[in-house]
Amino acid sequence: QTPEVQKAEVEIPVRKNLNETVFFLPALKTNQDGETILEFTMNEALTTWKFQTFAHTTDMKFHLDTKSLVTSKDLMVFPSGPRFFRESDRISLPAKVQNMSKASITASVDLKIYDALSGREVTSIFTQEEIKRSIEIEAERSKVVHWELSIPKGIEAIKYTISAKSGSHTDGEENSALILPNRKLVTESLAISIPASDTKKVTIPSIDRINTSTTADPHLYQVSITSNPSWLAVQSLPYLMEYPYKCTEQIFSRYFANRLGAYI
């Protein structure tokens, strides 16, 4: 087979527009039988939709009708991933593969994971097991497949695609999820006072001396210099004035900040 033919066989159309509401322009057309025709493109979610129509005349006669629409395929994939992951988690990612045809099939199911920011494939970073699965599904039945994932550090968001193929029947769905850090940012401050026209040598203590935690990881060193420390107090006035709560303490803080600002 040529590379073009192999590429055509490998690529499976993936459903991405999974919005729960379908928007379209109500461009109405009528045929010779007096029927009204609506033409629009459905979203790609495979589910049951509620379709409502409302019609009225110039003398305020009206009619409201509600129908159900079902979008489906002979072979369908329904991933069940979480809204977000957390670094260092170990999870099982499931997906239901449904056979809507009248005959048993053998389906090949595949998982691909991409870094949402860079677009590079990172499937091998999340799992070391065999990605492609071959399952047999009876007619009008479904089966669930699982992938064991280890969530790495350093990736902020992912897009993952789960696709299935059986003969000429294919389906795939793309979802995205954030990866939240499992660490908290702790700030350690050190105040240094240097008199005018003076030189002072300061040794910044190491992270081991500041924090005895064995899991601490240095993130950022920042030096802030001001010639007049009173300016730091002035910079805090907007915070005191705009504090959102109305307890007695904060009412006094707002009064004090406004009086001090007026005096300055």
N, C-alpha and C positions, 0 to 999 in steps of 0.2 A: 504494500500500500504506500501511496505517496504521503509525504508529511501533511499535505492539505487535507487528505481524506482522514488521516489519523486524528488531526486536530478537530475536524468536524464531528468525529465520533466521540471525542473526549468532552468537548464543551456541551454543557447542559444548561438550557435557559433557567435562570434563577429568578424567583419572584422576590421583588424588593419593595414594591408599593403595597404595604400592608395596612394602610390607613383604614379606619373603621367607618369613615363617611365618604361617599362618592359625590364629588362636585361636578356639575356639568351645566351648560347653558341650556335653558328650556326652549330650544328651537323646535317648535311643533310643526309637523308635516301631516297632511291629510291625504288619503288615497281616494279612489273613485267610489269606494263603499262608505265613505263618511267616517272612516276610522282614523284616529289620531296616532301618529307614529313618533316615538322618541328614539333617537339614536345617540348613544354615548358609550364611552369606554369604561368598563368596570375596573375597580382596583384588583390587585392580584391576590388578595386573601381568599382562601378557599373556605367558605363558611355559608351560613344562611343570612340573607339580607332582608331587611324590612323596607318595602317600597311603598310610599304613600303618594297619592295623587289627589289634587284638589282643583276642581273646575267650577267656574261660576259664569253667569250671564250678566248682561248689563242691567237687568232688573232684579239682581241679587239672588237669583236661583243658583243653588250650588250643589255639588256632590263631592263627598270625600270617600276615597277607596283605599284599602290597605291590602297588599299582597306580599307573599314571601318569595324570594328568589334564592336559588341555591347555585353556587359556583363550585364545580368539582372537576376532577380528572380521574381517569382510570387508575392512575398511580399517584398517590399524594404523600407528601412528607410534612410532618408537624413537629418541629423542634420544640422542646420545653426547657429552654435555658432561663437562668435568672436574669433580673434586670441589671445586676452588677456582680462582679467577682471581688475577692479581696486577696491581696498578695499572700503567698505561702499556703493558700487553701488547697485542699485536695477534694475534688468533687467528681460526681458522676453526671455527665451530660447526656440526657435521654432524648430520643426522637422516635415518634410513632410513624411507621410506614404502613399505609393503608392501601389495600387492593380492592378497587371497586368493580373489577371486571367479573365475568362469570366463570373464569377458569383460574386454576392455581398458577402462580408465577414464581420465578426465582429472580430476586432483585439484588442489584449491587448498590450498596449504600456507601457514601464517601463523606468525609468531613475535611474542611479546609478552614484554617484560622489565619487572619491577616491583622497586622498592626494597622489600626484605623488611621493613624497619623502619617505613617510613611508608606503604607500600602504593601509592604513586603510580607511574604508568607512566613508565618512563625509556628506552623503546626507542630514541627519537630521539637520546638521548645516547650510546648504544653504537654505533649505526651510522647512516649517512646514505644507504645504498642502499635499493632497493625491498625491502620486507619480504615482501609476498605473492608467492608463486611458483606458477606453473601448470605442472604436469608431466603427461605421458602415461605410463601404466604398463600394460604388457601383462598378460594374465591370468596369475595365480599368479607374478608377478614383483615385484621391488622396485627402487626408485631412491633415490639419496642426494642430498639438497639441502644447500647450505652457505650460511652467513651470515658475512660478514667483520665482526668486532667489534673495537672499540678500547675497552679497559677504562679508564674515567675514574677520577679521584681523588675522594675524599669520600664514596663509597658503600661501606658495610661488607659488605653481603650482598644478594643478589638472588634473586628467584624468576622463572623463565622458563617460558613455556608455548609448546609447539609443537603446533599443531593442523592437521588436514587434513579436507577435505570433498569428497565426490564424490556428487552427487545426494542420496539419503537416507542415504548411508553417511558417518559422521563418527567421528573419534577425536582425542584430544588427551592430552598427558601434561605434568604439571607437575613441575619439579625445582627445587632450590635449591642455591646455591653461595656460599661466602664469597669476599670480595675482600680479599686480603692486601696490606698496604702494601709498597712496595719501598724503604723507608727505614729507617734505624736511629736510635734515640734515643740521642744522645750528651749526657752531662751534664758541664757545665763548672762548677767550684766556685771560689768566691773567699772566703777566710777573712778576716774583719775583726775586729780586737781594739780594744775601746774601754774605757779605764780608767773606774773609778767616778767619778761626778760630773763627767764630761767630755763634750764635744760634738765630734763628728767628722763632717766632710762627705766622703762617698765618691762617687766617680764610677764607675758600672758601665761597663766597656768594652763597646763595641758588638760585635755578632756578627761583624763583619768583622775586628775585631782579635783576637777569641778564635779564630776558625776561618777559615782562608783558603779553604775550599772554596767553589766557585761554586754548589753545589747545596744549601748549608745553608739551613735555613728555621727562624726562631725559633719555638719552641713554647710555652715556659712560663718565666716568671721567678718564683722562689720565694725568700722570705727567711725564715730560721729564726733565732730569737733565744733565747739561754739566758744566764741570769745567772751560772751556774757551769759552765764547760766540762767539769768533772769528771763532770757528769751524763751527758754524751755517752758517756763510757767505761762508766759503769754500764749505760746502755741497750744496750750491745753484749754484755753478759754472757750473756743468753739465747741469742743467736746462737752464741756460742762453746760453750755447754753442749749445745746441741741439734744441732750439726753432724752429719750422718748418717754420715760416713766414719770409718774406724777406723785411719787411718795414724798413725805415731808423732807427727807434728806435731799432729794433731787430738786425740790422747789427752792430750798435754801441755796443749793449749788448754783442754780440758774440765776437767782437774785445776786449772789456774790459775784459771779462771773460778769454779769451785766454792769454791776456797780463798779467793779474793778476796771472793766473795759471803758466805761464812761470817764472814770478818773484819769486813766492813761491818755 
